[in-house]
């Protein structure tokens, strides 16, 4: 479905929208837009019980009932469409709203062409941004956005570089970090974010057969990357600052805010600290992988018989 570039959208761009997102409650306008997207995906629900439309909506209803353990989903309704749409419109919990959309998208992939699902996801992300709702559906999952600029300039490029660059372990750790952050587990988010940067540095060192002194800690790996020219020598001053960031920033967050016991009294770590750690990790990953791309390809090892 086409998203029209309306006067209010143009005016918002001219004024410069504040880079501030909301997460709860779910905007009512957005719920209606998601129902409209569902209609575009699954088609006309007014067909007979033998028609494709009914079968699609009935399949989605069964999937949602199973996911949420509710039958019916919301009150008593005469049609399968009404049951699903009223459920979506009445949801107040953010996690339920995102789960319902996730089920809808995954189910749709089995009954409609993939390009239709991709178009629906693109439209949904536009409406999310218009509502300043702090989530984006990417690569088959929801990602939380605390800053749209940082998300698009750091988090997304980091995931793309890891996905297509052979850094599967680091990618999994970064996604775990984001999942922890999304669920309010800030200690775990910081720990996994730091591990993802360590894994990227470790992979680069292994690929290039660089010697890593010490016990391959975060600092040991960073030192090996610096010593082997991952960054140009004429950037020495910047290297020192970056080294301080990589060897002190994330590990310091992990040591102080995550990775240790809480002691006698449980500690509440503010979410902004987790967001800072995630964005720092993402920016570091982009920097490291792109710097590696600039270096000459590693010399293949020759095995003698």
C-alpha positions in Angstrom: 0.0 0.0 0.0 1.3 3.5 -0.8 2.2 5.8 2.1 1.3 9.3 1.0 3.7 12.1 1.8 1.2 14.4 3.5 1.4 18.0 4.7 1.9 17.0 8.3 4.8 14.7 7.4 6.4 17.4 5.3 5.9 20.0 8.1 7.5 17.6 10.6 10.6 17.2 8.5 10.9 20.9 8.0 10.6 21.6 11.7 13.0 18.7 12.5 11.2 16.0 14.5 12.7 15.4 18.0 14.7 12.2 18.1 12.6 10.9 21.0 10.7 7.7 21.0 7.8 6.3 23.0 7.5 2.7 24.0 4.3 2.5 26.2 1.4 2.7 25.8 0.9 1.7 22.1 -0.4 4.6 20.1 -4.1 4.1 19.2 -3.5 5.4 15.7 -0.7 2.8 15.1 -3.0 0.0 16.1 -5.5 1.0 13.4 -2.7 1.2 10.9 -1.5 -2.3 11.7 -5.1 -3.6 11.2 -5.1 -1.9 7.8 -1.8 -3.6 7.0 -3.3 -7.0 8.0 -6.2 -6.4 5.7 -3.8 -5.7 2.8 -1.9 -8.8 3.5 -4.7 -11.3 4.0 -7.3 -9.8 1.8 -11.1 -9.8 2.1 -12.4 -11.7 5.1 -16.0 -11.5 4.0 -15.7 -14.5 1.7 -17.4 -17.8 2.5 -15.8 -20.3 4.9 -14.4 -22.1 1.9 -12.7 -18.9 0.4 -9.1 -18.1 0.7 -9.7 -14.9 2.7 -11.5 -16.8 5.5 -8.9 -19.6 5.6 -6.1 -17.0 6.0 -7.8 -15.2 8.8 -8.8 -18.4 10.5 -5.2 -19.6 10.3 -3.9 -16.4 11.8 -6.6 -16.6 14.6 -5.5 -20.1 15.5 -1.8 -19.0 15.6 -2.6 -16.0 17.8 -4.8 -18.1 20.1 -2.0 -20.6 20.6 0.6 -17.9 21.1 -1.4 -16.0 23.8 -3.3 -19.0 25.3 -6.6 -17.2 24.8 -9.8 -18.6 23.2 -11.4 -16.4 22.1 -8.8 -13.7 21.8 -11.0 -10.9 22.9 -14.6 -11.2 24.0 -17.2 -12.8 21.7 -17.4 -11.8 18.1 -19.4 -13.1 15.2 -16.5 -13.2 12.6 -12.9 -14.3 12.6 -11.9 -10.9 11.3 -13.6 -9.1 14.2 -12.0 -11.3 16.8 -8.5 -10.6 15.4 -9.0 -6.9 14.7 -10.6 -6.1 18.1 -7.8 -8.0 19.8 -5.2 -5.9 18.1 -7.1 -2.6 18.7 -7.6 -3.4 22.4 -4.0 -4.4 23.2 -2.3 -2.1 25.8 0.8 -4.0 26.6 3.8 -3.3 24.3 5.1 -6.8 24.4 1.7 -8.3 23.4 1.4 -5.8 20.6 4.8 -6.6 19.2 4.2 -10.4 19.7 0.9 -10.2 17.8 2.5 -8.4 14.9 5.4 -10.9 14.9 3.0 -13.8 14.6 1.0 -12.0 11.9 4.2 -11.4 9.8 5.5 -14.9 10.3 2.2 -16.5 9.5 1.7 -14.3 6.4 5.0 -15.6 4.9 3.3 -19.0 4.5 0.2 -17.8 2.7 1.2 -14.7 0.7 4.1 -13.8 -1.6 7.3 -12.7 0.1 7.4 -9.4 -1.7 3.9 -8.6 -0.3 5.2 -9.3 3.3 8.3 -7.2 2.7 6.2 -4.3 1.5 3.9 -4.6 4.5 6.9 -4.5 6.9 8.3 -1.5 5.1 5.0 0.3 5.5 4.7 -0.7 9.1 8.2 0.7 9.9 7.2 4.0 8.3 4.1 4.2 10.5 6.2 3.3 13.6 8.5 6.1 12.9 5.7 8.5 12.2 4.2 7.6 15.6 7.7 7.9 17.2 7.1 4.4 18.4 10.6 3.2 19.4 10.7 -0.2 17.5 11.6 -1.3 14.0 11.1 -4.7 12.4 14.3 -5.8 10.7 15.7 -9.2 9.6 12.8 -11.0 11.1 12.7 -9.4 14.5 11.8 -6.2 16.4 14.7 -3.9 17.4 14.4 -1.2 19.9 15.5 2.3 18.8 16.6 4.8 21.4 18.0 7.2 18.8 17.0 6.9 15.2 20.3 8.4 14.0 22.4 6.0 16.1 20.2 3.1 15.1 20.5 3.7 11.4 24.2 4.8 11.5 25.5 2.3 14.0 23.2 -0.6 15.0 21.9 -1.5 11.5 25.3 -1.3 9.8 26.9 -3.4 12.5 24.4 -6.1 12.1 24.7 -6.1 8.3 28.5 -6.2 8.4 28.5 -9.1 10.9 25.8 -11.0 9.0 27.5 -10.9 5.6 31.1 -10.8 6.9 31.3 -14.1 8.6 31.0 -12.9 12.2 28.1 -15.1 13.2 29.3 -15.6 16.8 29.6 -11.8 17.3 26.3 -11.2 15.6 24.5 -13.7 17.9 26.1 -12.0 21.0 25.0 -8.6 19.8 21.5 -9.8 19.2 21.4 -11.4 22.6 22.6 -8.0 24.0 19.7 -6.3 22.2 17.2 -8.9 23.5 18.4 -8.4 27.0 18.2 -4.7 26.6 14.6 -4.9 25.2 13.6 -7.0 28.3 15.2 -4.6 30.8 18.1 -6.9 31.6 20.7 -4.2 31.4 23.6 -6.1 33.2 23.3 -8.9 30.7 23.0 -6.5 27.8 26.3 -4.8 28.6 28.1 -8.1 29.1 26.9 -9.5 25.7 27.6 -6.2 23.9 31.2 -6.3 25.2 31.5 -9.9 24.2 30.4 -9.1 20.6 33.2 -6.6 20.2 35.7 -9.0 21.6 34.5 -11.7 19.2 34.9 -9.3 16.2 38.4 -8.5 17.2 39.2 -12.1 17.9 37.9 -13.1 14.4 40.0 -10.5 12.7 43.1 -11.6 14.6 42.4 -15.3 13.7 41.7 -14.5 10.1 45.0 -12.6 9.7 47.0 -15.0 12.0 48.0 -12.2 14.3 49.7 -13.0 17.6 47.6 -12.0 20.6 49.6 -11.7 23.8 48.2 -12.5 27.2 44.9 -14.3 27.7 43.0 -12.8 24.8 41.1 -10.4 27.0 39.4 -7.4 25.5 42.5 -5.3 26.0 44.8 -8.0 24.6 42.8 -8.3 21.4 42.5 -4.5 21.0 46.3 -4.2 21.4 46.9 -6.8 18.7 44.6 -5.0 16.3 46.5 -1.7 16.9 50.0 -3.3 16.7 49.2 -4.9 13.3 48.1 -1.8 11.5 44.4 -2.2 11.6 44.3 1.6 11.9 46.8 3.8 9.8 49.9 5.0 11.7 49.3 8.6 10.9 46.2 8.4 13.1 48.3 7.7 16.1 46.6 10.3 18.3 43.2 9.0 17.3 44.4 5.4 17.9 45.3 6.3 21.5 41.8 7.8 22.0 40.1 4.9 20.3 42.2 2.4 22.3 41.1 4.1 25.5 37.5 3.9 24.3 37.7 0.2 23.4 39.8 -1.0 26.3 38.2 1.2 29.0 34.7 2.2 27.8 32.8 -1.0 27.3 34.8 -3.2 29.7 34.4 -0.5 32.3 30.7 -0.5 31.9 30.7 -4.3 32.1 32.9 -4.4 35.2 30.9 -1.7 37.0 27.4 -2.4 35.8 27.4 -6.0 34.7 29.1 -9.3 35.1 29.4 -9.2 38.9 27.1 -10.2 41.7 24.7 -7.7 43.2 25.8 -8.3 46.7 23.4 -8.0 49.6 21.3 -5.4 47.9 20.0 -5.7 44.3 21.1 -2.9 42.0 18.9 -1.3 39.3 20.9 -0.3 36.3 19.3 2.6 34.3 18.3 1.7 30.8 20.2 4.6 29.3 23.5 2.9 30.4 22.5 -0.2 28.4 21.6 2.0 25.4 25.0 3.7 25.6 26.8 0.4 25.8 24.9 -1.0 22.8 25.6 2.0 20.7 29.2 2.1 21.7 29.6 -1.6 20.8 27.8 -1.1 17.5 30.0 1.9 16.5 33.1 0.0 17.5 32.1 -3.1 15.4 31.5 -1.0 12.3 34.8 0.8 12.8 36.8 -2.5 13.2 35.2 -4.4 10.3 35.4 -1.5 7.9 39.1 -0.9 8.9 39.7 -4.6 8.3 38.2 -4.3 4.8 40.8 -1.6 3.9 43.8 -3.8 4.8 45.3 -6.1 2.1 43.7 -9.6 2.1 45.5 -12.0 4.4 48.1 -14.2 2.7 46.8 -17.8 2.3 48.6 -20.4 4.4 50.7 -22.9 2.4 50.5 -26.5 3.6 53.5 -28.6 2.7 53.1 -32.3 2.2 
